[in-house]
Amino acid sequence: MDFKREKDEATSLKELAIRSVTGQYQCEKFRALDDISFEIYKGEVVGIIGTNGSGKSTILKIISGALIPSKGKVFVDKNKVQLLTLGTGFDYELTGRENVYLNGAIIGYDKKYIDQHYDEIVQFAELEGFMDEKVRNYSSGMVSRLAFAIATVREVPEILILDEVLSVGDMFFRKKSEARIKSMMHAGSTVLIVSHSTSVIKSNCTKAIWIEKGHLRMIGDPKTVCDAYEKMGTA
């Protein structure tokens, strides 16, 4: 997967405008993923680990269809995939109630579905009495709880992709969110998890994939892969 990024990034809008007008705006190719190949079978729970910027979220977006790879192919029924990533599409100038409908629509819920599950979302997020306030007045924990509740209210899909959704809110809400995710995982879905927590990968996954700086480092038993990854951090 290749991206374009600006060489010597402009430090202001004025500088960017001048570069664009004078033809000094230059881009370079950045390879986010290089020769990544693996297979995932029905019913597997697969954890993807790697340091920041290694391409973990990029590979999830490619699998879900949100990104088209520069080269290569992904064989997956995208109609069966649900990608859960928190807070995408939130408008902080709107109320919590309005954001439920906005964010739900972005995820793919219709208004009737949101109407039916609105009370469930609010109750799970523990935000009764706050839904008519603008989200800009929410704490980061309140935003995370609302985003998680919206993203996980739907029926369990056949292929569930979780991008760093197991670290939201305070300790008590994390336990509740982990319980909800585990119930989704144990309902027969094929699950892909990106998490910085190797303990989450070890305790929940049947297979682990280690991607480092865009390259595939290891695939195998979660404990073996996570132990090797942790040793890299102490080397």
N, C-alpha and C positions, 0 to 999 in steps of 0.2 A: 504494500500500500504506500503510494507516494503522495506527498503533499507539497504545495508550493509555499515558501515563506520568504519574507522580505530580507534582502541582504542589508546589514547595517540599519536596523529598524529606526524609522523616523521618531524623533523625540517630541514632536508636536504636530498638530494638524497643519500649521503653516508650512512646516518643513516638508510634510507629506505632499501638500498641494504644489509646492515649488518643484519637488522631484517629479511629480506626475506631469506638470506642464513642460518641464525642460527635458523630459525623457530620461531622467536619472533614477527612475523607480525600477529597481532590479530585484528579481526573485531568484531563488535557488530551489532545487528539488531536495526534499527531505524524505528519506525512506523510513517510514514508521514501522513497517513489517517487512521482513525479508525471508522468503522461502519458508513460510509457516505451513505445515501440513499435519493434520490429525483426523481421526475418526471418532465419533461419539455414537454410542448405540442406545437404542430405546431403553429407558429406565435407569440409565446411568446418572449419577450425580457427580459432576466434574468441577473441580476447583481450579481457577487460573490465578497464578501468583507471579510476582515480579516487582521490581522496584518501580518508583514513580517514573512515568514517561517511557515505559517499556513497550507499550502498545496493547495493554490488556483491554481497556475500554474500546479501543479501535477494533479489535478482533470481534468483540461482542456486537458492535454496530454493523460490522460487515455480515455477521451471521444473521442478524435480525433484518437486514435489508436496508438499514438506515444509511449505509455507505456502500458504494460500488467499488470493489477492489481494482487497482490499476492493472493487475495481471492475476491470472488464475481464476478458479471458480469455487463457489460454495454450493453444495448440493443439500438443500433443505427446503421443506415446505413452509414458506414464510407465513402462510395463513394460520399455521399452528403455533407461531412464536409470539411470546409476550416478553418484551424487554422492560424491566423495572429499573428505572433510574430516577432519583428523587429530585423534585423541584423544577423539572423542565417546564417552561412555559408559565411560571408564576408571575403575576403582575402585582407588585408591591403597593400600587396605588388603588387596587381593588380590595374589597372586603374578603374575609375568609369564605363566606358563602359564595360570592361571585367567582372566587378562585377554584372552588370545588367544581363548578360547572365549566370554567375555562380549562382547567387542567384535565378534567375528565374527558372533555371533548378532544383535547390533544392526544390523550392516550387512546381514544377510540370509543368511548362510551357515548351513547345517545342520551338525550335529555330525559327520556322516560326511564332509562336505567338509573341515571343519577337521582331522579326524583324518588325512585323506589329504595335506593340505598343511602340517601342523604343522611338520615338519622344515624344509621350504622357507622358511617364515616366519621361524623362528629363525635359520637360516643367513643369510638375506638381511639380517636385522636385526643380525647379528654379536653375538648374545647367548647363544651356547652357554656353559653354566655359570652363567647368571644367571636362568634361567627359574623357579626355585623360590624366588627372593627376592621380597619384597614390592616392588611398584612404587614405594612411597614412598621406597625406598632407591636408586632409579635416578636418574641425572642427567637433566636435561631432554633432552639429546641421545639418551640411551638410550630414553626414552619416545617421542621423535619417530621414531626408527628403527623401533621396534616397531609404532607406529601406522601408519607408512607401509607396512611389510611386510604387515601384516594387510589394509590397504585395497586394495593393488594385487595381491594374490595371485590374484584371481579372473580368469576369462576376460574378454577385452576385450568390453565392451558396445557396442551400436550408437551410443549417445549417452553420452559420457564428460564429466563435469563436475568440474573440478579447482579447489578453493578453497584457494589458497595452500599447495600441497603441494610446491612446487619449491624450498623454502628450508629443508629439514630437515637436522639433523645437521652434522657437520664437512665440510670441503671435499671429502674423499675420498668420503664417503657421498653428498653432494650430486651429485657426478658420476655415481655409480652410480644414484641415484634419477632423475636427469634422463634417463639412458640407458633406464631401464625405462619412464618416461613416454613418451619419444619412440617407443619400440617399440610402445606401445599406441596412440599417435596415428597412427602410420604403418600400422596394421593395418586401416585403412578406417573407423574410427569418426568420427562427428561430435563435435568436441571444443570445450568451452568452458573457458577458463582465466581465473581471477582471479589477478593477480599484481601486486605493487608494482614489479616489475622490468620496465621498458620494454624492456630488452635481451632478456628472455625472450619478450615479446610480438613484438618485431621479428623474432627469429630463428626462431620456431616457428609464427606465425599467418598465416592468409591474409586475415583481416579483424580490425579492432579497433573496439571500442565504448567510448566515453568517457562515463561517467556521473559527474556532479558535483553533490553535495548534492541527490540525488534527481532530477535533471533530465538528460535526454539532451543531451550537448554536441556529439558528433560520431560519425559512423560512416564507415569507409572503409579505405583502405590502411593497414596497421599503421605504417609509417614516418611517413606524413603525420599520422596521429592521435597517435602517440606524441611526435613532434616538437612538435606544438601543445600537448600536455599538459606537456611539459618546459619549454616557453617560459613557461607560466603560473607555474611554480615559480620562475622567475628574474625574473619581472616585478616 
